[in-house]
Amino acid sequence: MSDLMIGGIAISPGQRQSIDVRVAPMYTHDDMSISVQVIRGKRPGPTLFISGAIHGDEINGVEIIRRVLQHRSLNSLRGTLIAIPIVNVHGFLNHMRYLPDGRDLNRSFPGSPRGSLTGRVAHTFIEEIVSKCTHGIDLHTGARHRSNFPQIRADLDNPDAFAMTEAFGVPLAIDAKTRDGSLRACAGDAGIPVILYEAGEALRFDEFAVRAGVAGILRVMRNEGMLPAKGIARARTPSLICPSSQWLRAPCGGLLRTFRAEGDVVNDGDVLAAVADPSGDAESELVAPRNGIVIGRAVLPVVNEGDPVFHLAELGPKADEDTVDALTA
């Protein structure tokens, strides 16, 4: 095994190193940098990156990575783990989704060394981290005022991404094709499979989501031969694969009362929510257009007409409520 170079620093097998990777100078003349934790086993194996806070207000992933880095099983690591708890440092400091130029980092890959600040962060992350890995796990939450049920999003036609999804072992997996400019798309074009874990809400810690994320990452590492099997249990049931999903939007503006929560199975025609005029003159119902499972919902009790309220995933023909109950118990 040769040395691994990140940020101009060489990390040898058996070493654990904290590295600040410089991105670009700010107008204060301070350098913006990304903190990277690298753990290399003494024996060869895959190189996995785990990344959090690509959207700066999505903080669950930061806590997930912190707990993974403290796990005692890493003492027996094969290969290399590269952990980036906070990719979008500026957004994290300012409780913001985007960088100062207003761009979405997860629509800006592969970026450019001569582009905007977001493009430079994207370019540095690809060149210094992703290009040196064999696999990746990207950690996300719902946006502000939206909460997501724990789920994996991946291109399940890719056998490596499918194997990682199965090993991660959360209740639901969405067969989600990649979007231009996303980290998954950019890494996939380079032959590096990346799965995306979604759970919880922006600017909030969700203990259930964090524990599921930690367990899922350790199971993927176990499945890839990076960690020993002892102490890392496999998922109790396989993930329920959902082929597609859609957002259901508010039929009008007003006060929102939701009757279903994340993880609930709904049937065609079920009333999911009601939107009432603040004056009490009118009320409209939001009805499920088909059978499905709620994988995300709005938590803010006021909406404008057309605002997304429920994210509904399609259930396969063999799935029923008992199936989902077994997964979410």
SULDA-V683076 format. One record per residue. N is the residue number from 1. RES is the residue in three letters. PHI is phi in radians with two decimals (NA if undefined). OMEGA is omega as a letter, one per 30 degrees, with the letter a starting at -180 (999 if undefined). NEAR is the number of other C-alpha atoms within 12 Angstrom. Layout:
[[N;RES;PHI;OMEGA;NEAR] [N;RES;PHI;OMEGA;NEAR]]
This chain:
[[1;MET;NA;l;18] [2;SER;-1.60;l;16] [3;ASP;-1.15;l;21] [4;LEU;-1.82;a;30] [5;MET;-1.80;l;23] [6;ILE;-2.38;l;31] [7;GLY;1.03;l;26] [8;GLY;1.37;a;14] [9;ILE;-1.96;l;19] [10;ALA;-1.60;l;18] [11;ILE;-2.03;a;28] [12;SER;-1.59;l;23] [13;PRO;-0.96;a;26] [14;GLY;1.55;a;25] [15;GLN;-1.72;l;24] [16;ARG;-2.19;a;26] [17;GLN;-2.43;l;27] [18;SER;-1.80;a;24] [19;ILE;-2.28;l;25] [20;ASP;-1.73;a;25] [21;VAL;-1.60;a;29] [22;ARG;-1.22;l;26] [23;VAL;-1.90;a;34] [24;ALA;-2.86;l;28] [25;PRO;-1.30;l;15] [26;MET;-1.60;a;17] [27;TYR;-1.20;l;10] [28;THR;-1.46;a;8] [29;HIS;1.30;l;8] [30;ASP;-1.52;l;11] [31;ASP;-1.43;l;17] [32;MET;-1.50;a;27] [33;SER;-2.40;l;26] [34;ILE;-1.95;l;35] [35;SER;-1.44;a;29] [36;VAL;-2.17;l;35] [37;GLN;-1.87;a;34] [38;VAL;-2.08;l;41] [39;ILE;-2.14;a;38] [40;ARG;-2.00;l;37] [41;GLY;-1.32;l;34] [42;LYS;-1.38;a;23] [43;ARG;-1.89;a;23] [44;PRO;-1.21;l;23] [45;GLY;3.08;l;26] [46;PRO;-1.12;l;31] [47;THR;-2.02;a;36] [48;LEU;-1.93;l;43] [49;PHE;-1.84;l;44] [50;ILE;-2.19;a;48] [51;SER;-2.20;l;49] [52;GLY;-2.24;l;42] [53;ALA;0.99;l;45] [54;ILE;-1.07;l;46] [55;HIS;-1.66;a;46] [56;GLY;-1.11;a;39] [57;ASP;-1.67;a;37] [58;GLU;-1.72;a;47] [59;ILE;-1.72;l;44] [60;ASN;-0.97;a;46] [61;GLY;-1.09;l;49] [62;VAL;-1.12;l;41] [63;GLU;-1.23;l;34] [64;ILE;-1.03;a;43] [65;ILE;-1.14;l;38] [66;ARG;-1.00;a;25] [67;ARG;-1.22;l;25] [68;VAL;-1.06;a;35] [69;LEU;-1.12;l;30] [70;GLN;-1.62;a;17] [71;HIS;-1.25;a;20] [72;ARG;-1.17;a;16] [73;SER;-1.13;l;25] [74;LEU;-1.15;l;33] [75;ASN;-1.15;a;24] [76;SER;-1.94;a;27] [77;LEU;-1.13;l;35] [78;ARG;-1.84;a;30] [79;GLY;1.40;a;37] [80;THR;-2.39;l;45] [81;LEU;-1.94;l;50] [82;ILE;-2.00;a;43] [83;ALA;-1.97;l;44] [84;ILE;-2.15;a;42] [85;PRO;-1.10;a;38] [86;ILE;-2.30;l;39] [87;VAL;-1.39;a;49] [88;ASN;-1.60;a;43] [89;VAL;-1.11;a;40] [90;HIS;-1.07;l;32] [91;GLY;-1.08;l;31] [92;PHE;-1.12;a;29] [93;LEU;-1.13;a;22] [94;ASN;-1.83;l;17] [95;HIS;1.00;a;23] [96;MET;-2.08;l;28] [97;ARG;-1.24;a;34] [98;TYR;-1.82;l;32] [99;LEU;-1.55;a;34] [100;PRO;-1.03;l;25] [101;ASP;-1.45;l;20] [102;GLY;1.38;a;19] [103;ARG;-1.73;l;28] [104;ASP;-1.52;a;29] [105;LEU;-1.02;a;39] [106;ASN;-1.44;l;40] [107;ARG;-2.24;a;25] [108;SER;-2.11;l;35] [109;PHE;-1.39;g;35] [110;PRO;-1.49;l;33] [111;GLY;1.31;a;29] [112;SER;-2.71;l;22] [113;PRO;-1.23;a;20] [114;ARG;-2.03;a;15] [115;GLY;-1.58;l;20] [116;SER;-1.17;l;25] [117;LEU;-1.00;l;33] [118;THR;-1.09;l;39] [119;GLY;-1.08;l;32] [120;ARG;-1.24;l;32] [121;VAL;-1.07;l;45] [122;ALA;-1.05;a;39] [123;HIS;-1.08;a;32] [124;THR;-1.07;a;35] [125;PHE;-1.12;l;45] [126;ILE;-1.17;a;39] [127;GLU;-1.25;a;27] [128;GLU;-1.51;a;31] [129;ILE;-2.04;a;40] [130;VAL;-1.05;a;40] [131;SER;-1.11;a;30] [132;LYS;-1.75;a;28] [133;CYS;-1.97;l;34] [134;THR;-1.80;a;29] [135;HIS;-2.59;l;40] [136;GLY;-2.66;l;45] [137;ILE;-2.27;a;47] [138;ASP;-1.90;a;45] [139;LEU;-1.86;a;50] [140;HIS;-2.41;l;49] [141;THR;-2.29;l;45] [142;GLY;-1.17;l;39] [143;ALA;-1.30;l;32] [144;ARG;-1.04;l;26] [145;HIS;1.12;l;26] [146;ARG;-2.36;a;31] [147;SER;-2.06;a;37] [148;ASN;-1.92;l;42] [149;PHE;-1.27;a;41] [150;PRO;-0.94;a;43] [151;GLN;-2.74;l;45] [152;ILE;-1.88;l;45] [153;ARG;-2.03;a;47] [154;ALA;-2.78;l;41] [155;ASP;-1.41;a;32] [156;LEU;-1.38;l;28] [157;ASP;-1.37;l;19] [158;ASN;-1.46;a;23] [159;PRO;-1.07;l;17] [160;ASP;-1.22;l;25] [161;ALA;-1.14;l;36] [162;PHE;-1.13;l;29] [163;ALA;-1.11;l;29] [164;MET;-1.13;l;38] [165;THR;-1.09;l;45] [166;GLU;-1.06;a;35] [167;ALA;-1.19;a;34] [168;PHE;-0.98;l;42] [169;GLY;1.39;l;36] [170;VAL;-1.41;a;45] [171;PRO;-1.02;a;40] [172;LEU;-2.21;l;47] [173;ALA;-2.33;l;43] [174;ILE;-1.80;l;41] [175;ASP;-1.34;a;30] [176;ALA;-1.94;l;30] [177;LYS;-1.22;a;23] [178;THR;-1.34;l;27] [179;ARG;-1.90;l;20] [180;ASP;-0.98;l;19] [181;GLY;1.51;a;26] [182;SER;-1.44;l;28] [183;LEU;-1.07;a;42] [184;ARG;-1.04;a;39] [185;ALA;-1.17;a;30] [186;CYS;-1.12;l;30] [187;ALA;-1.14;l;37] [188;GLY;-1.05;l;33] [189;ASP;-1.09;l;22] [190;ALA;-1.62;l;20] [191;GLY;1.40;a;21] [192;ILE;-1.92;a;31] [193;PRO;-1.23;l;39] [194;VAL;-2.28;l;44] [195;ILE;-1.94;a;48] [196;LEU;-2.04;l;46] [197;TYR;-1.76;l;47] [198;GLU;-2.02;l;43] [199;ALA;-2.94;l;45] [200;GLY;1.54;a;41] [201;GLU;-2.29;l;35] [202;ALA;-1.05;l;35] [203;LEU;1.08;l;31] [204;ARG;-2.42;l;28] [205;PHE;-1.51;l;24] [206;ASP;-2.17;a;28] [207;GLU;-1.06;l;20] [208;PHE;-1.08;a;22] [209;ALA;-1.13;a;35] [210;VAL;-1.15;a;35] [211;ARG;-1.08;l;25] [212;ALA;-1.11;l;36] [213;GLY;-1.18;l;45] [214;VAL;-1.06;a;36] [215;ALA;-1.07;a;31] [216;GLY;-1.13;l;42] [217;ILE;-1.09;l;50] [218;LEU;-1.10;l;43] [219;ARG;-1.18;l;34] [220;VAL;-1.10;l;41] [221;MET;-1.11;l;42] [222;ARG;-1.11;a;33] [223;ASN;-1.15;l;28] [224;GLU;-1.51;l;33] [225;GLY;1.41;a;25] [226;MET;-1.50;a;33] [227;LEU;-2.27;l;33] [228;PRO;-1.23;a;22] [229;ALA;-1.22;a;20] [230;LYS;-1.05;l;14] [231;GLY;1.50;l;16] [232;ILE;-2.13;a;26] [233;ALA;-1.40;l;22] [234;ARG;-1.26;l;24] [235;ALA;-1.08;a;26] [236;ARG;-1.18;a;20] [237;THR;-2.40;l;21] [238;PRO;-1.20;l;23] [239;SER;-1.14;l;33] [240;LEU;-1.44;a;39] [241;ILE;-1.52;l;36] [242;CYS;-1.91;a;33] [243;PRO;-1.33;a;26] [244;SER;-2.84;l;25] [245;SER;-2.65;l;29] [246;GLN;-2.61;l;27] [247;TRP;-1.56;l;26] [248;LEU;-1.72;a;30] [249;ARG;-1.93;a;30] [250;ALA;-1.09;a;35] [251;PRO;-1.25;l;26] [252;CYS;-2.81;l;26] [253;GLY;-1.60;l;28] [254;GLY;2.65;a;28] [255;LEU;-1.60;a;28] [256;LEU;-1.73;l;34] [257;ARG;-2.11;a;29] [258;THR;-1.72;a;28] [259;PHE;-1.93;l;26] [260;ARG;-2.29;a;29] [261;ALA;-2.08;l;26] [262;GLU;-1.04;l;36] [263;GLY;1.60;a;35] [264;ASP;-1.30;l;34] [265;VAL;-1.52;a;32] [266;VAL;-2.20;l;32] [267;ASN;-1.99;l;23] [268;ASP;-0.91;l;18] [269;GLY;1.70;l;15] [270;ASP;-1.16;l;22] [271;VAL;-1.43;a;23] [272;LEU;-1.71;a;38] [273;ALA;-2.84;l;35] [274;ALA;-2.30;l;31] [275;VAL;-2.07;a;35] [276;ALA;-2.00;l;27] [277;ASP;-1.11;a;22] [278;PRO;-1.00;l;16] [279;SER;-1.41;l;11] [280;GLY;1.50;a;11] [281;ASP;-1.39;a;10] [282;ALA;-2.62;l;16] [283;GLU;-2.57;l;21] [284;SER;-2.13;l;24] [285;GLU;-1.76;l;28] [286;LEU;-1.85;a;33] [287;VAL;-1.98;l;28] [288;ALA;-1.15;a;33] [289;PRO;-1.42;a;24] [290;ARG;-2.87;l;23] [291;ASN;-1.19;l;28] [292;GLY;3.12;l;41] [293;ILE;-2.27;a;49] [294;VAL;-1.33;a;39] [295;ILE;-1.89;l;45] [296;GLY;-2.96;l;38] [297;ARG;-2.72;l;43] [298;ALA;-1.32;l;40] [299;VAL;-1.96;l;30] [300;LEU;-1.39;a;22] [301;PRO;-1.46;l;24] [302;VAL;-2.25;a;26] [303;VAL;-2.43;l;28] [304;ASN;-1.70;l;21] [305;GLU;-0.99;l;21] [306;GLY;1.59;l;18] [307;ASP;-1.13;l;27] [308;PRO;-1.19;a;30] [309;VAL;-2.03;l;46] [310;PHE;-2.20;l;46] [311;HIS;-1.77;a;37] [312;LEU;-1.96;l;40] [313;ALA;-1.70;l;41] [314;GLU;-1.30;l;33] [315;LEU;-1.64;l;33] [316;GLY;-1.15;a;24] [317;PRO;-1.11;a;14] [318;LYS;-1.66;a;13] [319;ALA;-1.52;l;25] [320;ASP;-2.44;a;21] [321;GLU;-1.12;l;23] [322;ASP;-1.10;l;14] [323;THR;-1.03;a;25] [324;VAL;-1.22;l;31] [325;ASP;-1.01;l;18] [326;ALA;-1.14;a;20] [327;LEU;-1.30;a;27] [328;THR;-1.73;a;28] [329;ALA;-1.15;999;14]]
